[in-house]
Amino acid sequence: MTLTKSFYQKVYIILEVIRVFAIAVIMKFPFGGWLIIFLIDTFDYYPALRTGITYSRYQQIDKSLDILNRLYFVLPAYFFSWPHKHLFLVLFLYRLVGEFFFFKVKSERYLFFFPNLLEFLFPAYIIFSENFVLALIVALPLKLIHEYGLHIKGMVDPWSKSYITAHPEHQRKFKS
């Protein structure tokens, strides 16, 4: 069975809609909601590429949803009155600065220097029973490695990489 561009468009739209409405899961099951967002954010590039979307357009959509999803990682901290809720807001704003520079200068390096620490801190904070220091000790090095691979080395999942190799028009252009 050959999957069509239309099929991938539908899959991509469904995945992004799930990311938008993941707040409902996060507020009831914070770790489960995080897992849904993380998995979709990790693998949505695969169907996005096959829709014919440009990398630049994908980044606009993805980074917009990333902002929304990071907000979802801040809301439970305030809703459930987590002891370190203000630090979640600070980390949200910190990455927002990096994304501003990313879109302004068009350099992915800013996404490394302003890492999306909430993406890994949020589940670690839940796992380590709201021990912020321990969660940070675990999340920070993992996230820096993750950001380095994505935004400095330009790594993508193997399925997307094979597609990009066959369709050079989807090559990422890095600007230092």
C-alpha positions in Angstrom: 0.0 0.0 0.0 1.4 3.4 -1.0 0.6 6.1 1.4 -0.3 9.4 -0.2 0.6 13.0 0.6 -3.1 13.5 1.6 -2.8 10.7 4.1 0.3 12.2 5.7 -1.5 15.6 5.8 -4.3 14.1 7.8 -2.0 12.3 10.1 0.1 15.5 10.7 -3.0 17.5 11.4 -4.4 14.9 13.9 -1.0 14.8 15.7 -0.9 18.6 16.0 -4.5 18.8 17.2 -3.7 16.2 19.9 -0.8 18.4 21.0 -3.2 21.4 21.3 -5.7 19.5 23.4 -3.1 17.6 25.5 -3.8 20.1 28.3 -6.8 18.0 29.2 -4.6 15.0 29.9 -1.9 16.9 31.6 -4.2 18.4 34.2 -5.5 15.0 35.1 -2.4 12.8 34.5 0.6 15.2 34.3 3.2 12.5 33.4 0.9 10.9 30.8 0.1 14.2 29.2 3.8 15.0 29.1 4.5 11.6 27.4 1.9 12.2 24.7 3.3 15.6 23.9 6.9 14.4 24.0 6.2 11.4 21.7 4.2 13.5 19.2 6.8 16.3 19.2 9.6 13.7 18.6 7.9 11.9 15.7 5.7 14.5 14.0 8.5 15.5 11.6 8.1 12.1 9.8 4.6 12.8 8.5 5.3 16.5 8.2 8.1 15.9 5.7 5.8 13.7 3.6 3.2 16.5 3.3 5.7 18.6 1.3 6.0 21.1 4.1 9.3 23.1 4.1 11.6 22.9 7.1 11.0 26.6 7.8 7.3 26.2 7.8 7.6 23.1 10.0 9.6 25.1 12.5 7.0 27.8 12.6 4.3 25.3 13.4 6.4 23.2 15.7 7.9 26.1 17.7 4.4 27.6 18.1 3.1 24.3 19.5 6.2 24.0 21.7 5.4 27.3 23.3 1.8 26.2 24.0 3.0 22.8 25.3 5.6 24.4 27.6 2.8 26.6 29.0 1.0 23.3 29.7 4.1 22.3 31.8 3.8 25.5 33.8 0.0 25.4 34.4 0.0 22.3 36.6 2.7 23.8 38.8 0.4 26.7 39.5 -2.9 24.7 39.6 -1.5 22.1 42.0 0.6 24.8 43.9 3.9 23.0 43.4 6.6 24.5 45.7 8.8 25.6 42.8 6.1 26.8 40.5 7.8 30.2 39.8 10.9 28.4 38.5 8.7 26.7 35.9 7.6 30.1 34.7 11.2 31.4 34.6 12.3 28.4 32.5 9.3 28.9 30.2 10.3 32.6 29.6 14.0 31.6 29.3 13.3 29.3 26.3 11.0 31.9 24.9 13.9 34.3 24.6 15.9 31.6 22.7 13.0 31.1 20.3 12.8 34.8 19.7 16.4 34.9 18.7 16.0 31.7 16.6 13.3 33.3 14.5 15.0 36.7 14.4 18.5 35.5 13.5 17.6 32.1 11.9 20.2 30.2 13.9 19.4 27.0 15.7 22.3 27.6 18.0 20.0 29.8 20.1 17.8 26.7 20.8 20.9 25.1 22.3 21.9 28.1 24.4 18.3 28.6 25.6 17.3 24.9 26.1 13.8 23.8 26.5 14.6 22.5 30.0 10.9 22.2 31.0 10.6 19.3 28.5 12.7 17.1 30.7 12.4 18.8 34.0 8.6 18.4 34.1 8.6 14.6 34.1 11.7 14.4 36.4 10.0 16.7 38.9 7.0 14.4 39.0 9.2 11.3 39.2 11.4 12.7 42.0 8.4 13.8 44.1 8.8 17.5 43.5 12.5 17.5 44.4 13.6 20.4 42.1 17.3 20.0 42.6 17.4 16.3 41.8 15.1 16.8 38.9 17.4 19.6 37.6 20.5 17.4 38.1 18.9 14.7 35.9 17.1 16.9 33.4 19.8 19.5 32.6 22.6 17.2 31.1 20.0 15.1 29.3 18.4 18.1 27.7 21.7 19.7 26.7 22.7 16.5 24.9 19.2 16.4 23.3 19.4 20.1 22.2 23.0 19.6 20.9 22.0 16.7 18.8 18.9 18.4 17.3 20.1 22.0 16.9 23.9 21.8 16.6 24.4 18.4 14.9 21.1 18.5 13.0 20.1 14.9 13.9 16.7 13.6 12.9 15.0 10.3 13.3 16.2 7.6 10.8 13.0 7.5 8.9 13.1 11.2 8.3 16.8 11.1 7.5 16.2 8.6 4.7 13.4 10.7 3.3 15.6 13.8 3.4 18.4 12.0 1.6 16.0 11.0 -1.2 14.5 14.5 -1.3 17.3 17.0 -1.0 14.8 19.9 -1.2 14.1 19.2 2.5 17.7 19.6 3.6 18.1 21.7 6.7 20.3 24.8 6.3 22.3 25.7 9.4 23.3 29.2 10.1 26.0 29.7 12.8 
